[in-house]
Amino acid sequence: MSGSKGDLSVGDKAPAFTMATDGGGSISLKELEGQTVVLYFYPKDSTPGCTKEACAFRDLMPDFCGIDAAIIGVSKDSVKRHDNFKAKYELPFTLASDEGGKVCEAYGTWVKKKLYGREYMGIDRATFLIDGKGVIRNIWRKVKVAGHAEEVLASAGAL
């Protein structure tokens, strides 16, 4: 089985995780067993692309609930930043804090990026669709925000 440094594939078992969440809680893949999970990684709370993506998932939340799918947004932001982001945009799903970067590493989303000729490490915008048995059913890497939430919903609805 693959699973290190971004070589996850459709059909692989999703790497287990437990993370702190907004509101002072925590979430683990194990407790979501039996549910479809949309695990989406994004660079930073309250930045333009990340806000658009979060609001797109928010607006489709009734449809995701209709197919018993849980949405979890993951970044390295602190729980406090997540609380502020969630309140400001009325996000009805869980935001998980991966401040140590272990989950980003496990899912291969912590990558070298380039901006204006400068290299740095950052989160690659990616989404993983995980079925109720913990198996990855779809992967989107280098996500373009426009239309992404709708695409994920269509894929999740087909499970």
Stockholm file with secondary structure:
# STOCKHOLM 1.0

chainA/1-159         MSGSKGDLSVGDKAPAFTMATDGGGSISLKELEGQTVVLYFYPKDSTPGCTKEACAFRDLMPDFCGIDAAIIGVSKDSVKRHDNFKAKYELPFTLASDEGGKVCEAYGTWVKKKLYGREYMGIDRATFLIDGKGVIRNIWRKVKVAGHAEEVLASAGAL
#=GR chainA/1-159 SS CCCSTTCCCTTSBCCCCEEEEGGGCEEETGGGTTSEEEEEECSCTTSHHHHHHHHHHHHTHHHHHHTTEEEEEEESSCHHHHHHHHHHHTCCSEEEECTTCHHHHHTTCEEEEEETTEEEEEECCEEEEECTTSBEEEEECSCCSTTHHHHHHHHHHTC
#=GC SS_cons         CCCSTTCCCTTSBCCCCEEEEGGGCEEETGGGTTSEEEEEECSCTTSHHHHHHHHHHHHTHHHHHHTTEEEEEEESSCHHHHHHHHHHHTCCSEEEECTTCHHHHHTTCEEEEEETTEEEEEECCEEEEECTTSBEEEEECSCCSTTHHHHHHHHHHTC
//
